[in-house]
Amino acid sequence: MLAKSTKRLGIVRYEDFVAAPEREMPRLLQMMGLPWDDRVLRAHENYPQGKIGHGKIKLWEAIRHTPHKPETGLPQREFEIIASVTRPVLDLYGYAARDGRVDLL
């Protein structure tokens, strides 16, 4: 994520995506070189109720901002190693890693 992005590679922050999918989806499609179609914002309508996706996402529901726990559950030493290796990216994109948590600044 520190490398310069190209027209086909960009960064989409999870927090931005769930807060405003109608703003981020056109950007995503543009980065992938795909045409915009507003049906992408209603893709959930194509799944039957009860269909579960990756991360236990309810695919039949619209994207929405939901509270999440930023704790990693890693042992402190492992968390510190990962945080030190990823610090430049965390700093660049506005995150802070401390006390076993990763928070948006």
C-alpha positions in Angstrom: 0.0 0.0 0.0 3.0 2.3 0.1 3.7 1.8 -3.6 2.3 4.4 -5.9 -1.1 3.4 -7.2 -1.9 3.0 -10.8 -5.2 3.7 -12.6 -6.2 0.1 -11.9 -5.0 -0.1 -8.3 -6.3 2.2 -5.7 -7.0 2.2 -2.0 -10.5 1.9 -0.5 -10.8 2.2 3.2 -13.4 -0.1 4.8 -14.7 2.8 7.0 -15.2 5.0 3.9 -16.9 2.1 2.0 -19.5 1.2 4.6 -20.1 4.9 5.5 -20.8 5.9 1.9 -21.0 2.9 -0.6 -22.8 5.1 -3.1 -19.6 7.3 -3.2 -17.1 4.5 -3.1 -18.6 2.0 -5.6 -18.2 4.3 -8.6 -14.6 4.8 -7.6 -14.1 1.0 -7.3 -15.5 0.2 -10.6 -13.5 3.0 -12.3 -10.3 1.6 -10.8 -11.2 -1.8 -12.2 -12.0 -0.3 -15.6 -15.7 -1.3 -15.4 -18.7 0.8 -16.3 -20.9 2.2 -13.7 -24.3 0.5 -13.1 -26.4 1.6 -10.2 -27.6 -2.0 -9.7 -24.3 -2.6 -7.8 -25.8 -0.6 -4.9 -28.8 -3.0 -4.9 -26.9 -6.3 -5.4 -28.3 -7.5 -2.1 -31.7 -7.8 -3.7 -30.4 -10.7 -5.8 -29.7 -12.9 -2.7 -32.3 -15.0 -0.9 -32.8 -14.2 2.8 -30.5 -16.3 4.9 -27.6 -16.4 2.4 -24.4 -15.7 4.3 -21.1 -14.5 2.8 -17.5 -14.1 3.8 -17.2 -12.8 7.3 -20.7 -13.9 8.1 -22.1 -11.0 6.1 -25.9 -11.2 5.5 -25.8 -10.9 1.7 -29.5 -10.1 1.4 -29.1 -6.9 3.4 -27.8 -3.6 2.0 -24.3 -2.4 3.0 -24.5 -0.5 6.2 -22.2 1.0 8.7 -22.1 -1.4 11.7 -20.1 -1.1 14.9 -17.1 -3.4 15.1 -14.5 -4.3 17.6 -11.1 -3.1 16.6 -9.3 -5.5 19.0 -7.2 -8.1 17.3 -7.1 -10.8 19.9 -3.4 -11.3 19.3 -0.9 -11.7 22.1 0.7 -8.3 22.9 4.2 -9.3 21.5 2.8 -10.5 18.2 0.6 -7.3 17.9 3.7 -5.1 18.6 5.7 -6.9 15.8 2.9 -6.5 13.3 2.3 -2.9 14.3 6.0 -2.0 13.9 6.2 -3.6 10.4 3.0 -1.9 9.2 3.5 1.5 10.9 4.3 3.4 7.8 1.1 2.3 6.1 -0.9 2.9 9.3 0.5 6.4 9.5 -0.1 7.1 5.9 -3.8 6.1 6.0 -4.7 7.6 9.3 -4.6 4.6 11.7 -3.0 4.1 15.1 -2.0 0.8 16.6 -1.7 0.7 20.3 -2.8 -1.4 23.3 -3.8 -4.3 21.0 -6.1 -2.1 19.0 -6.1 -0.5 15.6 -8.1 2.7 15.5 -8.9 5.3 12.8 -7.5 8.7 13.9 
